[in-house]
Amino acid sequence: MPKSSALRIRIEPELHREFLDTCKRLDLPAAQVLRQYMRKFVEEHHTGIQSELFDSGDKDNNYEA
């Protein structure tokens, strides 16, 4: 998938240096590591728009079909 978006964040210089040093030591591109963390975060927290309406396992829905 082509990459067409950028993300700019502010972090402490020490954290930035340590992160880049660790990536280099593990022979991993920093951008790849960040994308992996982002995918995992989204996977763990993604709910989608109105996903609760379509969650068949939710027993708290108080409507009848």
DRENPA-3360 file (N, C-alpha, C; in nm, 2 decimals, always signed):
BEGIN
1 = MPKSSALR = +0.09/-0.12/+0.00/+0.00/+0.00/+0.00/+0.09/+0.12/+0.00 ~ +0.07/+0.21/-0.09/+0.15/+0.33/-0.10/+0.12/+0.42/+0.02 ~ +0.23/+0.49/+0.07/+0.21/+0.58/+0.19/+0.20/+0.72/+0.14 ~ +0.09/+0.78/+0.18/+0.06/+0.92/+0.14/+0.03/+1.02/+0.25 ~ +0.04/+0.97/+0.37/+0.02/+1.06/+0.49/+0.14/+1.07/+0.57 ~ +0.15/+1.18/+0.64/+0.26/+1.20/+0.73/+0.21/+1.24/+0.87 ~ +0.29/+1.20/+0.97/+0.25/+1.24/+1.11/+0.37/+1.30/+1.18 ~ +0.34/+1.42/+1.23/+0.45/+1.49/+1.30/+0.42/+1.49/+1.45;
9 = IRIEPELH = +0.51/+1.45/+1.53/+0.49/+1.45/+1.68/+0.61/+1.52/+1.74 ~ +0.58/+1.56/+1.86/+0.69/+1.62/+1.95/+0.72/+1.52/+2.06 ~ +0.85/+1.49/+2.07/+0.89/+1.40/+2.18/+1.02/+1.46/+2.24 ~ +1.05/+1.41/+2.36/+1.17/+1.45/+2.42/+1.29/+1.40/+2.34 ~ +1.39/+1.49/+2.33/+1.51/+1.45/+2.25/+1.58/+1.32/+2.30 ~ +1.58/+1.30/+2.43/+1.64/+1.17/+2.48/+1.56/+1.05/+2.43 ~ +1.43/+1.06/+2.43/+1.34/+0.95/+2.39/+1.37/+0.92/+2.24 ~ +1.37/+1.03/+2.16/+1.40/+1.02/+2.02/+1.53/+0.95/+1.99;
17 = REFLDTCK = +1.63/+0.99/+2.06/+1.77/+0.93/+2.04/+1.77/+0.79/+2.08 ~ +1.71/+0.75/+2.19/+1.71/+0.61/+2.24/+1.62/+0.53/+2.14 ~ +1.51/+0.58/+2.09/+1.43/+0.50/+2.00/+1.51/+0.47/+1.87 ~ +1.57/+0.58/+1.81/+1.64/+0.56/+1.69/+1.76/+0.46/+1.71 ~ +1.83/+0.48/+1.83/+1.94/+0.39/+1.86/+1.89/+0.24/+1.87 ~ +1.78/+0.22/+1.93/+1.73/+0.09/+1.95/+1.69/+0.03/+1.81 ~ +1.62/+0.11/+1.73/+1.58/+0.06/+1.60/+1.71/+0.02/+1.52 ~ +1.81/+0.11/+1.53/+1.93/+0.08/+1.45/+2.00/-0.05/+1.50;
25 = RLDLPAAQ = +2.00/-0.07/+1.63/+2.06/-0.19/+1.69/+1.98/-0.32/+1.65 ~ +1.85/-0.30/+1.63/+1.77/-0.42/+1.59/+1.76/-0.43/+1.44 ~ +1.82/-0.34/+1.37/+1.82/-0.33/+1.22/+1.68/-0.32/+1.17 ~ +1.60/-0.23/+1.23/+1.46/-0.20/+1.19/+1.45/-0.06/+1.16 ~ +1.38/-0.02/+1.05/+1.35/+0.12/+1.02/+1.25/+0.17/+1.12 ~ +1.28/+0.29/+1.17/+1.20/+0.35/+1.28/+1.05/+0.37/+1.23 ~ +1.03/+0.40/+1.10/+0.90/+0.42/+1.05/+0.82/+0.29/+1.05 ~ +0.89/+0.18/+1.02/+0.82/+0.05/+1.02/+0.78/+0.01/+1.17;
33 = VLRQYMRK = +0.86/+0.04/+1.26/+0.83/+0.01/+1.40/+0.71/+0.09/+1.45 ~ +0.71/+0.22/+1.41/+0.59/+0.31/+1.45/+0.46/+0.26/+1.38 ~ +0.47/+0.22/+1.25/+0.35/+0.17/+1.18/+0.30/+0.04/+1.25 ~ +0.39/-0.05/+1.29/+0.35/-0.17/+1.36/+0.28/-0.13/+1.49 ~ +0.33/-0.04/+1.57/+0.27/+0.00/+1.70/+0.13/+0.06/+1.67 ~ +0.12/+0.14/+1.56/+0.00/+0.21/+1.53/-0.11/+0.10/+1.49 ~ -0.07/+0.01/+1.40/-0.16/-0.10/+1.36/-0.21/-0.18/+1.48 ~ -0.12/-0.21/+1.57/-0.16/-0.29/+1.69/-0.26/-0.20/+1.78;
41 = FVEEHHTG = -0.23/-0.08/+1.80/-0.31/+0.01/+1.88/-0.45/+0.02/+1.82 ~ -0.46/+0.04/+1.69/-0.59/+0.05/+1.62/-0.66/-0.08/+1.64 ~ -0.60/-0.19/+1.61/-0.66/-0.32/+1.63/-0.72/-0.35/+1.77 ~ -0.65/-0.30/+1.87/-0.69/-0.33/+2.00/-0.80/-0.23/+2.05 ~ -0.81/-0.11/+1.99/-0.90/-0.01/+2.03/-1.01/+0.03/+1.93 ~ -1.00/-0.03/+1.81/-1.10/+0.01/+1.70/-1.24/-0.04/+1.74 ~ -1.33/+0.06/+1.73/-1.47/+0.02/+1.75/-1.55/+0.05/+1.63 ~ -1.51/+0.14/+1.55/-1.58/+0.18/+1.43/-1.70/+0.27/+1.46;
49 = IQSELFDS = -1.76/+0.33/+1.36/-1.87/+0.41/+1.38/-2.00/+0.33/+1.41 ~ -2.06/+0.35/+1.52/-2.18/+0.28/+1.56/-2.17/+0.13/+1.56 ~ -2.05/+0.08/+1.59/-2.02/-0.06/+1.59/-2.11/-0.13/+1.70 ~ -2.14/-0.06/+1.80/-2.22/-0.13/+1.91/-2.36/-0.17/+1.85 ~ -2.41/-0.11/+1.75/-2.54/-0.15/+1.69/-2.53/-0.28/+1.62 ~ -2.41/-0.32/+1.58/-2.40/-0.44/+1.50/-2.33/-0.55/+1.58 ~ -2.30/-0.53/+1.71/-2.23/-0.63/+1.79/-2.33/-0.74/+1.84 ~ -2.33/-0.85/+1.77/-2.43/-0.95/+1.81/-2.41/-1.01/+1.94;
57 = GDKDNNYE = -2.29/-1.00/+2.00/-2.26/-1.06/+2.13/-2.29/-0.97/+2.24 ~ -2.34/-0.85/+2.22/-2.38/-0.75/+2.32/-2.52/-0.78/+2.37 ~ -2.52/-0.82/+2.50/-2.65/-0.85/+2.56/-2.72/-0.73/+2.63 ~ -2.66/-0.62/+2.62/-2.71/-0.50/+2.68/-2.80/-0.42/+2.59 ~ -2.82/-0.47/+2.46/-2.91/-0.40/+2.37/-3.05/-0.42/+2.42 ~ -3.12/-0.31/+2.43/-3.26/-0.31/+2.48/-3.36/-0.30/+2.37 ~ -3.33/-0.34/+2.25/-3.43/-0.33/+2.15/-3.46/-0.47/+2.10 ~ -3.58/-0.49/+2.04/-3.62/-0.61/+1.98/-3.63/-0.60/+1.83;
65 = A = -3.59/-0.70/+1.77/-3.59/-0.70/+1.62/-3.72/-0.76/+1.57;
% end
